[in-house]
Amino acid sequence: MIDVIIAGGGPTGLMLACELRLHDVHVVVLEKLAEPTRQTRGQGLHARSVEVMDQRGLLDRFQAVSKKFQVGGLFGGVMKPWPEGMDTAHPYGLGHPQPVTERLLNERALELGAELRRGREVVGVSQSDDGAGAGVSVELADGERLRSRYLVGCDGGRSLVRKQLGVDFPGEPSTVETLLGDMELTEDPATVAAVVEEVRKTQLRFGVIPQADGSYRVGVPAAGVAEDRAATPTLEEFKQQLRAVAGTDFGVHSPRWLSRFGDATRQAERYRVGRVLLAGDAAHIHPPTGGQGLNLGVQDAFNLGWKLAAAVDGWAPKGLLDSYHDERHPVGARVLDNTRAQMTLLGAEPGPTALRELFSRLMDFEEVNRYVTGLITQVDVRYDFGEGHELLGRRLRDVQLKQGRLYELMHGGRGLLLDRTGRLSVAGWADRVDHVVDASEELDVPAVLLRPDGHVVWVGEDQEGLLGLLPKWFGAAVD
């Protein structure tokens, strides 16, 4: 029997496969597309996802094919300079097309021993929890059936897995729609830039952006919401809307890909049903404002991976797997709310325009800029671990130690006790938690216990207090 089947081989599913393979979990990724997608929707990684890649030793690979960017706020069309004092050693994003993210994560997953099966569409899911026969049955379009101990639906906003589970997906349907695609233009670049500058004074959902390969990313408001949202728009539809909005179609031709997206905003009521879990767009959909979707999914996988591995390995303490929903559902809800706000700010009517002007002035205050930037980049996420030290529940930024950087010590996906006292011990948990005795001028606490995802679960210097927390996150001690 397979340990974990992942339905969907996009960034979320591939990141999850990487995390599970760090713990030798038998993983099979089922992707219905026979070839990697050419669609370049997600345009890179925000600061928290940059940290995630650094924590797993992947940052060099991404930096080699990306451009750094620093945009503070990036909220509803309002862009300001990067704020001072952000709590991260990586105060930047990395810009690159989504296929690059998928390629690098796919390469890493295969290096670690994950199995990716392309052209395999999941059409049916059932599960049982009857003793020795407990598991999940997955039916494929060609009639093959697979069995696994767990299944994770990373199969997008129209998730078959979510529908098979009967999980409600409440929210709002699309009220506006945008056409998006990569294509070539015959118009002079200077003319394109001038037209775009003028149109975007009132229509922020419009854009014509040059790409590295000489093509352009074109986005333009659609005439309305299509009855069949899955239907690919035609090039003629693009031309009509470009002429209606910009007064010219720029001579668009030779499209690489064409798509449409709306402002539908929905979230699964539950991220877990028995042995089946949801992550990424299968768990939440929202407009792409702020570039948060891909990042949110990757971070879902980062939260879930080590917990699911613990369940497979048999040492997961009670409630650990349920904490995935408890922690990530509020984070997803917060993203949905901020994209709702951004869509209001993007409106071309007098009310949204006035609101955007006011918001822009507020963003000139450094504290507001820092708050909004932390919201979009996810570096301010704090899970609810109860009352305690200000670091509790937060991820710890990469700090410099005498023996190197903190994130260099986290590549294996294990817990970590960073101990400045030299008096503490993780005896009994050494197979799950690394103990590093070191000091950092950037960290003014005696010791911190980090989960594999880098979030702080304990701060102190008392061995008894440490022993009270280790079983909660890392299971029973081993003699």
Buried (B, 14 or more C-beta within 10 A) or exposed (E): EBBBBBBBBBBBBBBBBBBBBBBEBBBBBBBBEEEBBEBBBBBBBBBBBBBBBBBBBBBEBBBEEBEEBBBBBBBBBBEBEBBEEBBBBBBBBBBBBBBBBBBBBBBBBBEBEBBBEEEBBBEEBEBEEEEEEEBBBBBBEEEEEBEBBBBBBBBBBEBBBBBBBEBEBEBEEBEBBBBBBBBBBEBEEEEBEEBBEEBBEEBBBBBBEEBEEEBBBBBBBBEEBBEEBEEEBEBEBBBBBBEEBBEBBBBBEEBBBBBBBBBBBBBBEBBBBEBBBBBBBBBBBBBBBBBBBBBBBBBBBBBBBBBBBBBBBEBBBEEBBEBBBEBBBEBBEBBBEBBBBBBBBBBEEEEBBEBBEEBBEEBEEBEBBBBBBBBBBBBBBBBEBEEEBEBBBBBBBBBBBEEEBBBEBBEEBBBBBBBBEEEBEBEBBEEBBBBBBBBBEEBEBBBBBBBBBBBBBBBBBBEEBBBEBBBBBBBEBEE
